[in-house]
Amino acid sequence: MVDLSVKIKNLSLRNPVLTASGTFGYGLEFQDLVPLEELGGIIVKGTTLEKREGNDYPRMAETASGMLNCVGLQNKGVDYFCQNIYPKIKDIDTNFIVNVSGNSPENYAECAARIGALEMIPAIELNISCPNVKHGGMAFGVSCEGAASVVKAVRRAYHKTLIVKLSPNVTNIADIARACEAEGADAVSLINTLMGMAIDIEHRCPKLSIGTGGLSGPAVKPVAVRMVHDVYKAVNIPVVGLGGIMTAEDAIEFFMAGSTAIEIGTANFIDPQVTIKVKEGIAAWLERHGCKSVREIIGVVK
């Protein structure tokens, strides 16, 4: 039997396959289609301190080899999650990780602290691709200073495993990763979506309500693999890779580039059972190649 188990600081995963935030709901929506306990973990949809309505429709558009979205972190707030969602997921035998978003370091920290009080939530993923309302709307994750300010504030308030999700819309993502590591991040996940745009040429307007949105899917995979490799060489904390993973072979690329674990996102919209298929495919690939553990191939590409 191939050993698929990995660790991210104190977080033990039975296998390295996670679901990406915003593509798998709270996990409950997939319960009739996927044996949730067979996943390494589920990263639930973005959660903020206050309720958010998200952006106006249309907010999703299909593109060649991917999709654009500008959903805008629609959710009912952290207290709703704690009171209504947590009781339904806390006894499911897998790791539930909450994606936390905000608009100021203090806002992030308060949301993280409330999640931290939930016994059966072992980790959070910090989305620093959110607009900093105090500085003209620029995302925290596009500068070392912005990223560090959020991680520092959250680290003071949150004491479990802290994963920081990095934006690819930067000049040097390795610098951002190092800034997060210096302020106490236990791991980084990358990449978040690339900024893109699509135009309806018949109506002469953008296909998304706010004009631009985040590009995900197979189109971004080569960029994601390169950035994972860059970050893996730059930091001493685990890297979680995501961006266009559709198959086990895609996942193997990310492991070889330096990922300890991977997240599957857009593919869930195409095949709700893709996560299980990828997990089984990883095991089969490792067995065919004489590997006893997935850990043997992490970062083998220099």
GIQUI-V609763 format. One record per residue. RES is the residue in three letters. PHI is phi in radians with two decimals (999 if undefined). OMEGA is omega as a letter, one per 40 degrees, with the letter a starting at -180 (999 if undefined). BURIAL is 1 if it has 9 or more other C-alpha atoms within 8 Angstrom, else 0. Layout:
BEGIN
res:RES phi:PHI omega:OMEGA burial:BURIAL
res:RES phi:PHI omega:OMEGA burial:BURIAL
END
This chain:
BEGIN
res:MET phi:999 omega:i burial:0
res:VAL phi:-1.40 omega:i burial:1
res:ASP phi:-1.55 omega:a burial:0
res:LEU phi:-1.70 omega:a burial:1
res:SER phi:-1.25 omega:i burial:1
res:VAL phi:-2.46 omega:i burial:1
res:LYS phi:-2.25 omega:i burial:1
res:ILE phi:-2.12 omega:a burial:1
res:LYS phi:0.95 omega:a burial:1
res:ASN phi:-1.63 omega:a burial:0
res:LEU phi:-1.61 omega:i burial:1
res:SER phi:-1.67 omega:i burial:1
res:LEU phi:-1.98 omega:i burial:1
res:ARG phi:-1.17 omega:i burial:1
res:ASN phi:-2.70 omega:a burial:1
res:PRO phi:-1.56 omega:a burial:1
res:VAL phi:-1.71 omega:i burial:1
res:LEU phi:-2.05 omega:i burial:1
res:THR phi:-1.71 omega:a burial:1
res:ALA phi:-1.44 omega:a burial:1
res:SER phi:-0.98 omega:i burial:1
res:GLY phi:1.52 omega:a burial:1
res:THR phi:-2.07 omega:a burial:1
res:PHE phi:-2.41 omega:a burial:1
res:GLY phi:0.97 omega:i burial:1
res:TYR phi:-1.77 omega:a burial:1
res:GLY phi:1.55 omega:a burial:1
res:LEU phi:-1.08 omega:a burial:0
res:GLU phi:-1.15 omega:a burial:0
res:PHE phi:-1.84 omega:a burial:1
res:GLN phi:-1.04 omega:a burial:1
res:ASP phi:-1.44 omega:a burial:0
res:LEU phi:-1.96 omega:a burial:0
res:VAL phi:-2.31 omega:i burial:1
res:PRO phi:-1.25 omega:a burial:0
res:LEU phi:-0.99 omega:a burial:1
res:GLU phi:-1.21 omega:i burial:0
res:GLU phi:-1.52 omega:i burial:0
res:LEU phi:-1.53 omega:i burial:1
res:GLY phi:-1.17 omega:i burial:1
res:GLY phi:3.14 omega:i burial:1
res:ILE phi:-2.18 omega:i burial:1
res:ILE phi:-1.69 omega:a burial:1
res:VAL phi:-1.33 omega:a burial:1
res:LYS phi:-1.01 omega:a burial:1
res:GLY phi:-0.94 omega:a burial:1
res:THR phi:-2.14 omega:a burial:1
res:THR phi:-2.10 omega:a burial:1
res:LEU phi:-1.09 omega:i burial:1
res:GLU phi:-1.92 omega:i burial:0
res:LYS phi:-1.08 omega:i burial:1
res:ARG phi:-2.25 omega:i burial:1
res:GLU phi:-1.49 omega:a burial:1
res:GLY phi:1.41 omega:a burial:1
res:ASN phi:-1.50 omega:i burial:1
res:ASP phi:-1.16 omega:i burial:0
res:TYR phi:-1.42 omega:e burial:0
res:PRO phi:-1.33 omega:a burial:0
res:ARG phi:-2.32 omega:i burial:1
res:MET phi:-2.46 omega:i burial:1
res:ALA phi:-2.59 omega:i burial:1
res:GLU phi:-1.33 omega:i burial:0
res:THR phi:-2.27 omega:i burial:0
res:ALA phi:-1.10 omega:i burial:0
res:SER phi:1.07 omega:i burial:0
res:GLY phi:2.97 omega:i burial:1
res:MET phi:-2.66 omega:i burial:1
res:LEU phi:-1.88 omega:i burial:1
res:ASN phi:-2.49 omega:i burial:1
res:CYS phi:-2.38 omega:a burial:1
res:VAL phi:-0.97 omega:i burial:1
res:GLY phi:1.48 omega:i burial:0
res:LEU phi:1.02 omega:i burial:1
res:GLN phi:-1.07 omega:i burial:1
res:ASN phi:-2.89 omega:a burial:1
res:LYS phi:-1.65 omega:i burial:1
res:GLY phi:1.65 omega:a burial:1
res:VAL phi:-1.16 omega:a burial:1
res:ASP phi:-1.17 omega:i burial:1
res:TYR phi:-1.08 omega:i burial:1
res:PHE phi:-1.04 omega:a burial:1
res:CYS phi:-1.09 omega:a burial:1
res:GLN phi:-1.53 omega:a burial:0
res:ASN phi:-2.01 omega:a burial:0
res:ILE phi:-1.64 omega:a burial:1
res:TYR phi:-0.92 omega:i burial:1
res:PRO phi:-1.04 omega:a burial:1
res:LYS phi:-1.49 omega:a burial:0
res:ILE phi:-1.94 omega:a burial:1
res:LYS phi:-1.11 omega:a burial:1
res:ASP phi:-1.77 omega:i burial:0
res:ILE phi:-1.36 omega:a burial:0
res:ASP phi:-1.44 omega:i burial:0
res:THR phi:-2.70 omega:a burial:1
res:ASN phi:-1.53 omega:i burial:1
res:PHE phi:-1.70 omega:a burial:1
res:ILE phi:-2.08 omega:a burial:1
res:VAL phi:-1.76 omega:i burial:1
res:ASN phi:-1.43 omega:a burial:1
res:VAL phi:-1.89 omega:i burial:1
res:SER phi:-2.24 omega:a burial:1
res:GLY phi:-2.97 omega:i burial:1
res:ASN phi:-2.22 omega:i burial:1
res:SER phi:-2.76 omega:i burial:1
res:PRO phi:-0.96 omega:a burial:1
res:GLU phi:-1.17 omega:i burial:0
res:ASN phi:-1.12 omega:i burial:1
res:TYR phi:-1.00 omega:a burial:1
res:ALA phi:-1.10 omega:i burial:1
res:GLU phi:-1.15 omega:i burial:1
res:CYS phi:-1.10 omega:i burial:1
res:ALA phi:-1.10 omega:a burial:1
res:ALA phi:-1.10 omega:i burial:1
res:ARG phi:-1.18 omega:i burial:1
res:ILE phi:-1.18 omega:a burial:1
res:GLY phi:-1.07 omega:a burial:1
res:ALA phi:-1.36 omega:a burial:0
res:LEU phi:-1.53 omega:a burial:0
res:GLU phi:-1.00 omega:a burial:0
res:MET phi:-1.67 omega:i burial:0
res:ILE phi:-1.88 omega:a burial:1
res:PRO phi:-1.51 omega:a burial:1
res:ALA phi:-2.80 omega:i burial:1
res:ILE phi:-2.23 omega:i burial:1
res:GLU phi:-2.00 omega:a burial:1
res:LEU phi:-1.60 omega:i burial:1
res:ASN phi:-1.56 omega:a burial:1
res:ILE phi:-1.69 omega:i burial:1
res:SER phi:-1.57 omega:a burial:1
res:CYS phi:-1.67 omega:a burial:1
res:PRO phi:-1.27 omega:i burial:1
res:ASN phi:-1.49 omega:a burial:1
res:VAL phi:-1.15 omega:a burial:1
res:LYS phi:-1.42 omega:a burial:0
res:HIS phi:-2.28 omega:i burial:0
res:GLY phi:1.27 omega:i burial:0
res:GLY phi:1.56 omega:i burial:0
res:MET phi:-1.17 omega:a burial:1
res:ALA phi:-1.12 omega:i burial:1
res:PHE phi:-1.01 omega:a burial:1
res:GLY phi:-1.36 omega:a burial:1
res:VAL phi:-1.65 omega:i burial:1
res:SER phi:-2.40 omega:i burial:1
res:CYS phi:-1.07 omega:a burial:1
res:GLU phi:-1.15 omega:i burial:0
res:GLY phi:-1.13 omega:i burial:1
res:ALA phi:-1.07 omega:a burial:1
res:ALA phi:-1.09 omega:a burial:1
res:SER phi:-1.11 omega:i burial:1
res:VAL phi:-1.25 omega:a burial:1
res:VAL phi:-1.07 omega:i burial:1
res:LYS phi:-1.07 omega:a burial:1
res:ALA phi:-1.15 omega:a burial:1
res:VAL phi:-1.22 omega:a burial:1
res:ARG phi:-1.07 omega:i burial:1
res:ARG phi:-1.18 omega:a burial:0
res:ALA phi:-1.73 omega:a burial:1
res:TYR phi:-2.26 omega:a burial:1
res:HIS phi:-2.08 omega:i burial:0
res:LYS phi:-1.69 omega:a burial:1
res:THR phi:-1.16 omega:a burial:1
res:LEU phi:-2.03 omega:i burial:1
res:ILE phi:-1.84 omega:a burial:1
res:VAL phi:-1.94 omega:a burial:1
res:LYS phi:-1.58 omega:a burial:1
res:LEU phi:-1.69 omega:i burial:1
res:SER phi:-1.46 omega:i burial:1
res:PRO phi:-1.48 omega:a burial:1
res:ASN phi:-1.49 omega:a burial:0
res:VAL phi:-2.43 omega:i burial:0
res:THR phi:-1.34 omega:a burial:0
res:ASN phi:-2.42 omega:a burial:0
res:ILE phi:-1.21 omega:i burial:1
res:ALA phi:-1.12 omega:i burial:1
res:ASP phi:-1.11 omega:i burial:0
res:ILE phi:-1.11 omega:i burial:1
res:ALA phi:-1.07 omega:i burial:1
res:ARG phi:-1.12 omega:i burial:1
res:ALA phi:-1.13 omega:i burial:1
res:CYS phi:-1.19 omega:i burial:1
res:GLU phi:-1.06 omega:a burial:1
res:ALA phi:-1.11 omega:a burial:0
res:GLU phi:-1.69 omega:i burial:1
res:GLY phi:1.91 omega:i burial:1
res:ALA phi:-1.10 omega:i burial:1
res:ASP phi:-1.52 omega:i burial:1
res:ALA phi:-2.87 omega:i burial:1
res:VAL phi:-2.20 omega:i burial:1
res:SER phi:-2.08 omega:a burial:1
res:LEU phi:-2.87 omega:e burial:1
res:ILE phi:-1.99 omega:i burial:1
res:ASN phi:-1.31 omega:a burial:1
res:THR phi:-1.20 omega:i burial:1
res:LEU phi:-1.50 omega:a burial:1
res:MET phi:-1.24 omega:a burial:1
res:GLY phi:-2.54 omega:a burial:1
res:MET phi:-2.65 omega:i burial:1
res:ALA phi:-2.34 omega:a burial:1
res:ILE phi:-2.10 omega:i burial:0
res:ASP phi:-1.44 omega:a burial:1
res:ILE phi:-1.31 omega:i burial:0
res:GLU phi:-1.32 omega:a burial:0
res:HIS phi:-1.77 omega:i burial:0
res:ARG phi:0.99 omega:i burial:0
res:CYS phi:-2.64 omega:i burial:0
res:PRO phi:-1.10 omega:i burial:1
res:LYS phi:-1.37 omega:i burial:1
res:LEU phi:-1.88 omega:a burial:1
res:SER phi:-1.07 omega:a burial:1
res:ILE phi:-1.80 omega:i burial:1
res:GLY phi:1.65 omega:a burial:1
res:THR phi:-2.07 omega:i burial:1
res:GLY phi:-2.82 omega:a burial:1
res:GLY phi:-1.57 omega:i burial:1
res:LEU phi:-1.56 omega:i burial:1
res:SER phi:-2.37 omega:i burial:1
res:GLY phi:1.82 omega:a burial:1
res:PRO phi:-0.94 omega:a burial:1
res:ALA phi:-1.03 omega:a burial:1
res:VAL phi:-1.64 omega:a burial:1
res:LYS phi:-1.03 omega:i burial:1
res:PRO phi:-1.04 omega:i burial:0
res:VAL phi:-1.15 omega:a burial:0
res:ALA phi:-1.11 omega:a burial:1
res:VAL phi:-1.08 omega:i burial:1
res:ARG phi:-1.09 omega:a burial:1
res:MET phi:-1.21 omega:i burial:1
res:VAL phi:-1.03 omega:i burial:1
res:HIS phi:-1.08 omega:i burial:1
res:ASP phi:-1.06 omega:a burial:1
res:VAL phi:-1.23 omega:i burial:1
res:TYR phi:-0.96 omega:a burial:1
res:LYS phi:-1.33 omega:a burial:0
res:ALA phi:-1.73 omega:a burial:1
res:VAL phi:-2.18 omega:i burial:1
res:ASN phi:-1.95 omega:i burial:0
res:ILE phi:-1.91 omega:a burial:1
res:PRO phi:-1.09 omega:i burial:1
res:VAL phi:-2.01 omega:i burial:1
res:VAL phi:-1.85 omega:a burial:1
res:GLY phi:-1.77 omega:i burial:1
res:LEU phi:-2.72 omega:i burial:1
res:GLY phi:2.36 omega:i burial:1
res:GLY phi:1.41 omega:i burial:1
res:ILE phi:-1.33 omega:a burial:1
res:MET phi:-2.06 omega:a burial:1
res:THR phi:-2.40 omega:i burial:1
res:ALA phi:-1.08 omega:i burial:1
res:GLU phi:-1.10 omega:i burial:0
res:ASP phi:-1.06 omega:a burial:1
res:ALA phi:-1.07 omega:i burial:1
res:ILE phi:-1.04 omega:i burial:1
res:GLU phi:-0.99 omega:a burial:1
res:PHE phi:-1.13 omega:i burial:1
res:PHE phi:-1.06 omega:a burial:1
res:MET phi:-1.13 omega:i burial:1
res:ALA phi:-1.32 omega:i burial:1
res:GLY phi:2.33 omega:a burial:1
res:SER phi:-1.32 omega:i burial:1
res:THR phi:-1.42 omega:i burial:1
res:ALA phi:-2.47 omega:i burial:1
res:ILE phi:-2.32 omega:i burial:1
res:GLU phi:-2.08 omega:i burial:1
res:ILE phi:-1.96 omega:a burial:1
res:GLY phi:-2.09 omega:a burial:1
res:THR phi:-0.96 omega:a burial:1
res:ALA phi:-1.03 omega:i burial:1
res:ASN phi:-1.09 omega:i burial:1
res:PHE phi:-1.29 omega:a burial:0
res:ILE phi:-1.54 omega:a burial:0
res:ASP phi:-2.42 omega:a burial:0
res:PRO phi:-1.04 omega:a burial:1
res:GLN phi:-1.76 omega:a burial:1
res:VAL phi:-1.07 omega:a burial:1
res:THR phi:-1.08 omega:i burial:1
res:ILE phi:-1.17 omega:i burial:1
res:LYS phi:-1.11 omega:i burial:1
res:VAL phi:-1.17 omega:i burial:1
res:LYS phi:-1.00 omega:a burial:1
res:GLU phi:-1.14 omega:i burial:1
res:GLY phi:-1.17 omega:i burial:1
res:ILE phi:-1.08 omega:a burial:1
res:ALA phi:-1.06 omega:a burial:1
res:ALA phi:-1.14 omega:i burial:0
res:TRP phi:-1.10 omega:a burial:1
res:LEU phi:-1.06 omega:i burial:1
res:GLU phi:-1.11 omega:i burial:1
res:ARG phi:-1.09 omega:a burial:0
res:HIS phi:-1.74 omega:i burial:0
res:GLY phi:1.26 omega:i burial:0
res:CYS phi:-1.64 omega:i burial:1
res:LYS phi:-1.56 omega:a burial:1
res:SER phi:-2.56 omega:i burial:1
res:VAL phi:-1.12 omega:a burial:1
res:ARG phi:-1.11 omega:a burial:0
res:GLU phi:-1.15 omega:a burial:0
res:ILE phi:-1.84 omega:a burial:0
res:ILE phi:-1.19 omega:i burial:1
res:GLY phi:1.27 omega:a burial:1
res:VAL phi:-1.26 omega:i burial:1
res:VAL phi:-1.46 omega:a burial:0
res:LYS phi:-1.64 omega:999 burial:0
END
